[in-house]
């Protein structure tokens, strides 16, 4: 992965946030701080706040220069969270993020269910484990008794079809 490295060294604000077991792949500046891509996390440094988002929570990433967007989902949550940064000089950050999200998201399927609405089924790698999550456009319908059964049945079908 040497192609991710920037020619200039990362600032101490970034390097001080990286665990010894982790490795910096790419970094960029934005108006309020830095974004750093490591093997295990996306690290966002905004003024005095530092956020570490493990790749196992990622759903998708979009790069629409100069805007970088990462969509994540917390364990057990039905809704997704969107994080957005306007990067000054992106360098290889978009490529590194694409690589990390692609490595984490194994399966991403959207199904329209009659009583639960549109539901996204995602299988993500978390270390050696594979975790399935769902993101429903209509959370209320998906949590209704019949919606819950439809989501559960569809998830079971997908797990069987993919052998995961």
FENHU-V901240 format. One record per pair of residues at least 12 apart in sequence whose ideal C-beta (glycine too) atoms are under 7 Angstrom apart, sorted by the first residue. I is the first residue (numbers start at 1). J is the second residue. D is the distance in Angstrom with one decimal. If there is no record, write none. Layout:
i = <I;I>
j = <J;J>
d = <D;D>
This chain:
i = <1;3;4;4;4;4;4;6;6;6;10;10;10;11;13;13;14;14;14;14;14;17;17;17;18;22;22;22;22;23;23;24;24;25;25;25;25;26;26;26;26;27;28;28;28;28;28;28;29;29;30;30;30;30;31;32;32;33;33;33;35;35;35;35;37;37;37;37;40;40;41;41;41;42;42;44;53;55;55;55;55;56;56;56;56;57;57;57;58;58;58;58;58;59;59;59;59;59;59;60;61;61;61;63;65;66;66;66;67;67;68;68;68;68;69;69;69;70;70;73;73;78;78;78;78;79;79;80;103;104;104;105;105;106;106;106;106;107;107;107;108;108;109;109;111;113;113;113;114;115;115;115;115;115;116;116;116;116;116;116;117;117;117;117;117;118;119;119;119;119;120;120;121;121;121;121;123;130;132;132;134;134>
j = <25;92;25;26;92;95;96;26;27;91;24;27;36;34;34;45;27;34;36;43;45;43;45;50;38;38;39;40;41;38;39;36;38;37;38;39;96;91;92;93;96;93;87;88;89;90;91;93;88;89;85;86;87;88;86;46;47;45;46;47;68;85;87;93;93;96;97;100;54;55;53;54;55;70;97;83;72;100;101;103;104;104;124;125;126;72;73;74;70;72;101;104;105;71;72;73;80;105;122;101;97;98;101;94;90;86;87;90;84;86;85;87;93;94;82;83;84;83;97;133;135;135;136;139;142;135;139;135;125;124;125;122;124;123;124;125;130;122;123;162;120;122;121;158;154;150;151;154;150;141;144;146;147;150;136;141;142;147;150;151;136;137;138;141;142;137;134;136;142;151;134;135;134;154;155;158;164;164;155;159;151;155>
d = <6.1;6.9;4.3;4.6;4.8;6.8;4.7;6.6;6.6;5.2;5.9;5.2;7.0;6.9;6.2;5.6;5.5;5.4;4.7;7.0;6.8;5.3;6.9;5.7;5.8;4.6;5.7;4.9;6.8;6.1;4.8;6.2;5.5;4.6;6.2;6.5;4.5;6.1;4.5;4.7;3.9;6.8;4.6;6.8;6.2;5.2;5.5;4.4;4.6;6.9;4.5;5.7;5.3;6.2;6.2;4.5;5.5;4.1;4.7;6.2;6.9;5.5;6.8;6.2;5.9;4.0;5.7;6.4;6.3;6.6;6.1;5.6;6.9;6.2;6.8;7.0;5.7;4.7;6.8;7.0;4.2;5.7;5.6;6.7;3.7;4.4;6.1;6.5;6.3;5.6;4.7;5.2;6.6;4.5;6.2;5.6;5.8;6.8;6.0;6.5;4.8;6.2;4.7;3.9;7.0;5.2;5.3;6.9;6.2;5.6;4.9;5.5;6.8;6.5;6.1;7.0;4.9;4.8;6.8;5.7;6.1;6.8;5.8;4.8;6.9;6.9;6.4;5.2;6.8;5.3;5.4;6.2;5.6;4.5;6.6;6.0;6.6;6.7;4.0;5.9;6.8;5.2;4.9;6.3;5.5;4.4;6.8;6.3;7.0;6.5;6.8;4.4;4.9;5.4;6.2;5.3;4.3;3.7;4.7;5.3;6.2;5.2;3.6;4.8;6.5;4.4;5.5;4.8;6.1;5.8;6.7;4.4;5.7;6.8;6.1;5.4;5.5;5.2;6.1;6.7;5.8;6.6>
